[in-house]
Amino acid sequence: MIGDRATPGPEMDLSETGMSLGGLYVYPIKSCGGISLATAEVDERSIRHDRRWMLVDEHGVFLSQREIPRLALVRVGIGGDGLLLDAPGMPALDVPFAPEGESVLARVWDDLVEILRVGDEADRWFSRFLGVPCRLVYLPDRSVRPVAPTYAKPGDRVGLSDGFPFLMISEASLGDLNGRLDHPLPMERFRPSLVVRGCGPFAEDGWRRVRVGGINFRVVKPCARCKITTVDQSSAETGKEPLRTLARYRKAGSEVFFGQNLIHDGTGVLNVGDAVEVIELRPV
């Protein structure tokens, strides 16, 4: 059991109403700043543009805030032709939606994926800001990265996220955590895709399938949290929270959990305010 609501209790039923999508986020460059959206197109991988770019080291291995917290300070916008980047002390940088650079292989955890180099200018920009040699790369449409088969159906695909297309957290779960912390944390610290409003704390732990707007999702795995949650996304400073507090009541084995990983069963458009409906609960 994870915490107080790992399995559905008697108060949880499919007739619960009034839940809605309270937040919607996209993270175009893995481990860089996210963007709060009012509406989003969902494609076969995730929210459009979500984690289609990432930084890799000289060996082609992905970089994240785990090793380089300063990545949090890279702010990303979406323009008409590409991404718009800025960071403290750096000039603005434009990144095209579909770069045509050299095709190489990169590693995301245990996956080797075909990616494209964005270009020398982007590599110099990030290397200067981060203080380490690195390259900005892009996952093209032709490159297929399947979701781990333990949790997926044949044909499920994902971009360059750690493993799953979506992460869902409820406002009430964050409220419960913040009630235990000396200093409350914003939702951005946990980098969700979907934020649910109108349910109880950790209600999402008991869901197996949900519908958001007109799109169905499978709730496949609790999200094990790493040290990125200890990085202040506005300053890149690190600390011990929230992992220290989460470990007191959200720990199973050697990991702590907060939020649920989702896989979608269709494409379409999501809007903040869309109804969130529980279609199926996890068996008790």
Phi, psi and omega in degrees: 000139177252108176067211187268344187226044181287330178235152184296130177270178183294340180280351180264124177213167184286352180273357179301130183233172176090001178280146180213168177278110184266347179201151186213122188226148175230147182230084187301317180254121182310125176076000173266183185300148178264172181232127174278129184244153170268330179214151183210141173273132177256121178254194187291342181262320185177206168297138182306133180079356185292121177046050171267348177241155173201167174260141176232155177276189184294345179259005179081015179265137185297149176250147180214179177294346175302317181264328187228084180303335182299342176302333180299336185276353177280113180267137187239132172239162179247117178258192182288328185243357182173194179272149177243116186247144168212159181203156182305128178077007183243149172290159176296150180227131175261134179236123183291152178295324185230078179295158183238039182279187182297139177273126180220175176257144176226158182249128170241105188053243182266001184264133168261125184234146175280125180227171178243138172291138180281318178152164184296322182299315179296320179298317179294321182298310181290321180298320178293314183291319184275340180077017177221147177296130180202168179228143172267129182231164186227140177268110182283164181302325185287344182275124183255122174239104182286153171288148181309127187297340177301329185244349192251168168261158175304134179097347177293130183234160180215159176277230184256017174293171183301326181190338188227154183292327186222151171233126181246135175223144176266150175301324182293326178294317176296321177299320178297314178297314182298331176293346180256352183261151174289327181230112182301150180248148176281160180300329183301338180299335187256357172052051177282162168271315186235132177243127184260136178246139171103009176244177178278167178303129175062021173302327182298339177297335184263004182268143176248322175219140178225159173239128177240120189059237178252017184246132177268144181229142169264130177267105197254338187194134171299146182271115175284127187265143183244187185291348176301328179294345179268002181265122174292118187286349178261341183234343185071010175285149182244157179209202181258342181263149012265003186299323181298315180286318179301325181295341181281337183215003180229034185253139172221121187065233181259005185239156174247149189234141178202112184097170181231138175276137184235152170236134183268152181248023179179174178247173181153208183232135175250145178227139171303133185101347177302147176292142173247120184239131174277120181268323182211138176265158172291144178295143180286000000 
